[in-house]
Amino acid sequence: MNKFVMLTFVAVCVLVTVLETEAKPKHCTWHGTAPLCMPSCPSGKKKIPGTESKCGPNTVACCVTNKKFVCCPNDWQGNAANAMAIAKE
């Protein structure tokens, strides 16, 4: 019985760790859909100041209103230039 309780505890801890790891955003992304860009960052991400752009990386789909910007994981450390360089669309 004691081994069963211990194995169950370990299994639950591993499962929680895996789920938390998968739930965390892992990279920076551009937000804002042309032509009427009204972006916001999804849960777990923050807006990176200085990344605002009418077009972002896609010069074909530019914003008529507002601007696109980059959102990175809340624990991300870096500057705007780094965020824009690594951001995925």
SULNOR-V326413 format. One record per residue. N is the residue number from 1. RES is the residue in one letter. SS is DSSP state (A for helix, B for strand, O for the rest). PSI is psi in whole degrees, -180 to 180 (NA if undefined). D_LAST is the distance of its C-alpha to the last C-alpha in whole Angstrom. Layout:
n=N res=RES ss=SS psi=PSI d_last=D_LAST
n=N res=RES ss=SS psi=PSI d_last=D_LAST
This chain:
n=1 res=M ss=O psi=-42 d_last=51
n=2 res=N ss=A psi=-41 d_last=50
n=3 res=K ss=A psi=-38 d_last=48
n=4 res=F ss=A psi=-44 d_last=47
n=5 res=V ss=A psi=-43 d_last=46
n=6 res=M ss=A psi=-45 d_last=44
n=7 res=L ss=A psi=-38 d_last=42
n=8 res=T ss=A psi=-43 d_last=41
n=9 res=F ss=A psi=-46 d_last=40
n=10 res=V ss=A psi=-43 d_last=38
n=11 res=A ss=A psi=-42 d_last=36
n=12 res=V ss=A psi=-42 d_last=35
n=13 res=C ss=A psi=-42 d_last=34
n=14 res=V ss=A psi=-45 d_last=32
n=15 res=L ss=A psi=-45 d_last=30
n=16 res=V ss=A psi=-43 d_last=29
n=17 res=T ss=A psi=-44 d_last=28
n=18 res=V ss=A psi=-45 d_last=26
n=19 res=L ss=A psi=-40 d_last=25
n=20 res=E ss=A psi=-39 d_last=24
n=21 res=T ss=A psi=-43 d_last=22
n=22 res=E ss=A psi=-29 d_last=20
n=23 res=A ss=A psi=-24 d_last=19
n=24 res=K ss=O psi=131 d_last=18
n=25 res=P ss=O psi=137 d_last=14
n=26 res=K ss=O psi=-11 d_last=14
n=27 res=H ss=O psi=168 d_last=11
n=28 res=C ss=O psi=146 d_last=9
n=29 res=T ss=B psi=151 d_last=6
n=30 res=W ss=B psi=144 d_last=5
n=31 res=H ss=B psi=139 d_last=8
n=32 res=G ss=O psi=124 d_last=10
n=33 res=T ss=O psi=120 d_last=10
n=34 res=A ss=O psi=153 d_last=13
n=35 res=P ss=O psi=-18 d_last=15
n=36 res=L ss=B psi=84 d_last=17
n=37 res=C ss=O psi=119 d_last=14
n=38 res=M ss=O psi=66 d_last=15
n=39 res=P ss=O psi=157 d_last=13
n=40 res=S ss=O psi=155 d_last=14
n=41 res=C ss=O psi=141 d_last=13
n=42 res=P ss=O psi=167 d_last=14
n=43 res=S ss=O psi=136 d_last=17
n=44 res=G ss=O psi=0 d_last=17
n=45 res=K ss=B psi=158 d_last=15
n=46 res=K ss=B psi=151 d_last=16
n=47 res=K ss=B psi=136 d_last=15
n=48 res=I ss=O psi=112 d_last=15
n=49 res=P ss=O psi=142 d_last=17
n=50 res=G ss=O psi=5 d_last=17
n=51 res=T ss=O psi=7 d_last=13
n=52 res=E ss=O psi=139 d_last=14
n=53 res=S ss=B psi=141 d_last=13
n=54 res=K ss=O psi=-35 d_last=14
n=55 res=C ss=O psi=-24 d_last=11
n=56 res=G ss=O psi=-149 d_last=9
n=57 res=P ss=O psi=-13 d_last=7
n=58 res=N ss=O psi=96 d_last=8
n=59 res=T ss=O psi=-5 d_last=12
n=60 res=V ss=O psi=-35 d_last=13
n=61 res=A ss=O psi=83 d_last=12
n=62 res=C ss=O psi=158 d_last=13
n=63 res=C ss=O psi=137 d_last=15
n=64 res=V ss=O psi=-39 d_last=18
n=65 res=T ss=B psi=147 d_last=19
n=66 res=N ss=O psi=-161 d_last=17
n=67 res=K ss=O psi=159 d_last=14
n=68 res=K ss=B psi=158 d_last=11
n=69 res=F ss=B psi=169 d_last=10
n=70 res=V ss=B psi=137 d_last=9
n=71 res=C ss=B psi=134 d_last=11
n=72 res=C ss=B psi=161 d_last=12
n=73 res=P ss=B psi=146 d_last=15
n=74 res=N ss=O psi=-31 d_last=18
n=75 res=D ss=O psi=7 d_last=20
n=76 res=W ss=O psi=136 d_last=18
n=77 res=Q ss=O psi=126 d_last=20
n=78 res=G ss=O psi=177 d_last=18
n=79 res=N ss=O psi=177 d_last=18
n=80 res=A ss=A psi=-41 d_last=16
n=81 res=A ss=A psi=-43 d_last=15
n=82 res=N ss=A psi=-42 d_last=15
n=83 res=A ss=A psi=-45 d_last=12
n=84 res=M ss=A psi=-33 d_last=10
n=85 res=A ss=A psi=-34 d_last=11
n=86 res=I ss=A psi=-7 d_last=10
n=87 res=A ss=O psi=138 d_last=7
n=88 res=K ss=B psi=147 d_last=4
n=89 res=E ss=O psi=NA d_last=0
